[in-house]
Amino acid sequence: MRNIISNINKLSQWSGEIVSWLIVIMVILPTFEAVLMRYILNTPTIWSQELTTFVFGCYFVLGGAYCLKEKGHVAMDIFYNRLNPRGRGIIGILIFLCILLLCGTMVIHGTSWAWKATITGERSETFWHPIIWPVRWAIPIGSGLLLLQAFSNFIIDIKMVITGEEAKNE
């Protein structure tokens, strides 16, 4: 079990480190558009803002597993930290059930949606008209990664409920 937790945590760490580089793109694109193209060359582009939105969407969805691994999501720590390890484990199990429902749905329906977009060559309705299936695939992939990390945390929470001792991410 320790191996499973460790491997899932490594996958979340690895994916988070890769996805974090999207921030660089999200800084470069608007800077390129606003400073160089618009104010210096006086030839604004159409595609920069939409591409920045696509990149941000991918960053947001694909970074969820890393954020969960690092406990970076919003939490009600004022209540959670007052609980004993068993209580925290029970809360963690309930949270896992919510994540399972939400992410399971997003993986199933998101895959169908992304597959359809890929097969049909779906494009944005804007003037730029780019293909959008790569962005659609970020939803089921990101949801799957988040679900895996939630499963890793779930195993730790079960151990906390059984033993009554604080458990750490492996």
N, C-alpha and C positions, 0 to 999 in steps of 0.2 A: 504494500500500500504506500509505503514511504517513497518508493520509486515512482509510482504514478503521480503523487503530489509533486515530487521534485521535477519530473519531466514536464508536467503542465505548467508549473511556475517558470521553468526555463523557457518554454514556448511563449508564455505571456511576456516575459522579460525581453526576449528576442523580438517579438512582434512590436512591442512598445518602443524599442530602440530604433527599429526601422521606420515605424510610423512617425516618430518624433521628427524625422527629417522633412516631413511635409510642412512643418512650420517654416522652414527656410524658403520653400516654394511660396508659401502664403505671405511671406514678407517681400520676396523678390517681385512677384507679379504686380501687386498694387503699386509698389515703388516704381517699377518699370513703366506702368501705365500712367501714373499721376505725374511723376517727375520727368522722365525722359520723353515719352510719346506725347503727352498732353502739353506740358509747359515748355519743354525745350524744342521739340520738333514740330509742335502744333499740329499733330496728326493722331488724335486719340483712336484707340482700338475698340472694337466691339467685343472681342472675345475675352479680354482680361478678367473682367468682373465675374463672368459666368464660370470661367476656369477656376478662379479663386474659390468660388462657391462649391464647385465640385471637389476640389482638393480639401476644403474644410469639412465637407460632408464625410469624405473618406477618413480624414483624421479623427473626426468625432466618433464615428462608428467603429473603426479599427483600433482605436486607443482604449476602448472600454475594458478589455481584459487586463491590460497593464495597470490601469487606474484601480481596478478592483484588487489586483494583487498587492498594490502599494497602499491600499486602504485610502485612496484619494477621493472617493465619492462622498457626497454629503451624508452625514450621519447624525443621529441624535445622541451625541456622546454624553450629554449631561445625564441622560437616563441610562444609556448602555453601560457606561463606566461604573455605575453604582451597582450593577448586577454582579453576582458571583459568576465564576466560569460556567457553571451549568446553565444559568439564566442567559448568559451571552451565547452559549451553544444553541439553546432553544431558539433564541431570536435569529441566529444565523441559519438554522434549519428552515425557519419560516421564510426568511429572505430568499433562501435557495429555491423554495417552492414557487415563490413569485417570479424569480428570475427564470426558472424552468418553464413556467407557463408563457411568459413574455418572449424569451429568446427562442424557445421551441417553436412558437408560432412564427416568429420572424425568420427563423431558419427555413421552415417549411414553405411559408408563403413567399418569403424573399427569394428563395431559390427558384420557385415557379415564375415569379415576376422577372428575375434576372435572366432566366433561361429564355423566356418569351422575348425579352428585349434583345438578347443575343441573336436569336433565330431570325427575328424580324428586322434586325438592324435599326432598332428604334433610335430616333434622333430627337434632339431638343427642338422645341417649337420656336426658338429665337431665330433672329436673322443669321447668326453664325452657323446654326444648325449642326452641332457636333454629335457624334455617336455618344450614347450615354450608358451602354451596357456595362462598361467597366465600373462605373459608379454604382450601378444597380447591384453588381456582385459584391460590393463592399458590405452590403446589408447582411446577407446570410453568412458571409465569412466572419465579419465582426461579431455577429450574434453567436456564431458557433464558438469563436474564441472566448467570448464572455461566458458562455455556458460552460465551457471546459474549466475556466478559472473558478467559476461558482461551484462546480463539482469538487474541485480541489479544496476549496474552503469548506464545503459541505462535509467532506470526510474529516477534516480537522474539527468541525463543530460537533460531529457525532462523537468523536473521541473526547471532547470536552464534556459533553453531556454524560457519557459513560463513566469517565474517570473523575470528573469534578475538578480537574486540574487545567490550568491555562495551557493551551497548546500554541505553538508557534508555527508559522508557515515554514515548510522545509526548505 
